[in-house]
Amino acid sequence: DHRSKEELHQDCLRLAHFLHSKELNEDLTSFSKDPIHLGLFSDRPALYKMMEAEGKSHLGNGHPELFQQLMLWKGDLRGALQSAAERGELTDQLVAISPMAGYQTWASTVEAFAKQLCFQEQYVKAASYLLSLHKVYEAVELLKSHNFFREATVIAKARLHPEDPVLKDLYICWAAVLEKDGHYSMAAKCYLGATSPYDAAKVLAKKGDITSLKTAAELALIVGENDLSLSFSLRCAQELLSSKNWVGAQEVLQQHESLLGQRLVFCLHELLHKCLSQRNPVGTRCLSTPCYNSWTTNQDLSFIEMVIDVWQSVLGVNTPEQFQNIFEQLRTLEYPPATNNTPPKQLVFHISHELTLAFLSLQMSSWEETVKATLQAVMRSYEAGNFSLMQEICNLCFPTGCNHVRVHLDSRNPESMTAFRSLEAFVAYGQLYNLWWNSHENTGLESLKQITEAHSPTTLEQNSINTICLTKETVIKPTKTEYPFYVDSNGVASETDLADRLSLEDRQMKLRGCSVLLSEEYAEVQSLQRDISRIQQMFAEMIHEHQKTNFHRSAEGQELEAKSAIKQDLNKDQRKELICLPDLTKQLTEANQKLVEFPESMKVCPFPDVLECCLIVLHMGAQCQVDLIPELQEQSLNLLGKYGRKHIYKEASKKFFT
């Protein structure tokens, strides 16, 4: 239409000849250049030819929809659908008119279009077309495989039988993905939909916060998973305990009768926390405000009596059968040993558990178990490096000492008596340090006390004890003003003087009670254990040195000078090994033979360092002569002279022998 007028006129003439002259028609077909554009006005074959040429042009120019339109106008629907399917150019319109070509054509077209939509990442739309073919399982699997779980669940829930395993598998897969992404509440819903309430409760508690644990415990209780509910309730109570909410913890625990034993532990923990907060030892301070239960307690009672009173009046634990059942329940729980890295809150809770066992045993008159559990509680604080907490535990449980416990024990039972001696020693150990820190003339030890409060004084030498050693020549002789009591010019002592005299007598009585620490048996056992440890360390060093020299010997590519040096070192080490190894072996054998002679219970039960206690007694006597007890000083000197001639004790005690 945009050609010149002459060409347009020529087309008219050619078309006239084509339509009205057979001869012209023959001539036209023989033309090398067909007038394709005249097919619109000539016969059908010419029209098809024109449409074919134009369709190819549309495809070449990137307009497949125009080509398909020409095919539809031509009436070749199957050809249009086949061509579009092969080229991945099916459209909703083509699929909509595909039934005109028959059911099979429509079905194959829909399936091809669904595949095309998958390549185009239109999975939801593809699933809809699969549903039109009644391919429900294929549609669900398609959506599931591409994480369209919500859409897949709707289809499966609406189309499939409720008992179909595909639906449960879909829920479980969806829950796994949600759980991995941290959507625990939604994952719990999926597990519930899959009739897996156990997994629902577990995943709900996975976050570990108070609300999640409480909900998980309630859910488990509803669905009949009582053991799981108990576990989550206890965890929830412990989380509430960490935030110092004892009221909420008791509310959670009281939902289960089988957690009555834990209620006793939490009750003791609350009362213990109150006492420790009042005394304010290291490790109990916290910024959060405690939420205590409104229990009425008699402040005149001892700590043990106070705990038992609350157990009986509030928690209703009164009968021996209840005490026995709860004891058997709690004794099965074991906690990991305490270390310096144990968090203070966890440490106090574990100690509360041990003390609960001790108090329950006391109510059952099982004194052996009482001693054993109390010793474990004391040792937990000691092994955790919290010496002040150990002192407070001893003071709360034995405010007047533990001599009254001895009469209830069977003296013929060596294990129980050894455990009692260990407990008695640690009570005296804390008392000994308390006397040392609080002596009237003991100035300059405040900094050492602060250090020791944070770290257990298991070895006195670690606290640089040599820096405060006082010889006899450096001790200042006390004057009248230096004594804690004196008589005035009229020979009458004042009330303050009498109080000081009583205080001195009390201090000396307590100091005499610390004589249990100066045990020659334990001093010998500890000396042998130190020797064995020292020899084993030397063996380890020799093995390490031997491996090191072997490594140098096997190394290749070393320079000749380096090889000579290594060979000399090797010969030197071998000579040293030949000299030391027999002696060390002999020393180790002798030490082990001597150690075997002692009862096994003495080697297992812990005991404070005897030589350390000897040093403290001597320092107390050097710094405050009114506290000096000659018998204890003489016994300490004898033990140090006999067993303290090795290791660091030799340096720490040499000034007392000058």
Secondary structure, 3 states (H helix, E strand, C coil): CCCCHHHHHHHHHHHHHHHHCHHHHHHHHCCCCCCHHHHHCCCHHHHHHHHHHHHHHHHHCCCHHHHHHHHHHHCCHHHHHHHHHHHCCCCHHHHHHHHHHCHHHHHHHHHHHHHHHHHCCCHHHHHHHHHHCCCHHHHHHHHHHCCCHHHHHHHHHHHCCCCCHHHHHHHHHHHHHHHHCCCHHHHHHHHHHCCCHHHHHHHHHHHCCHHHHHHHHHHHHHCCCHHHHHHHHHHHHHHHHHCCEHHHHHHHHCCCHHHHHHHHHHHHHHHHHHHHHHHCCCCCCCCCCCECCCCCCCCCCCHHHHHHHHHHHCCCCCCHHHHHHHHHHHCCCCCCCCCCCCCHHHHHHHHHHHHHHHHHHHHCCCHHHHHHHHHHHHHHHHHCCCHHHHHHHHHHHCCCCCHHHHCCCCCCCHHHHHHHHHHHHHHHHHHHHHHHHCCCCCCCCHHHHHHHHHCCCCCHHHHCHHHHCCCHHHCCCCCHHHCCCCCCCCCCCCHHHHHHHHHHHHHHHHHHHHHHHCCHHHHHHHHHHHHHHHHHHHHHHHHHHHHHHHHHHHCCCCCHHHHHHHHHHHHHHHHHHHHHHHHHHHHHHHHHHHHHCCCHHHHHCCCCCHHHHHHHHHHHHHHCHHHCCHHHHHHHHHHHHHHCCCCCHHHHHHHHHC
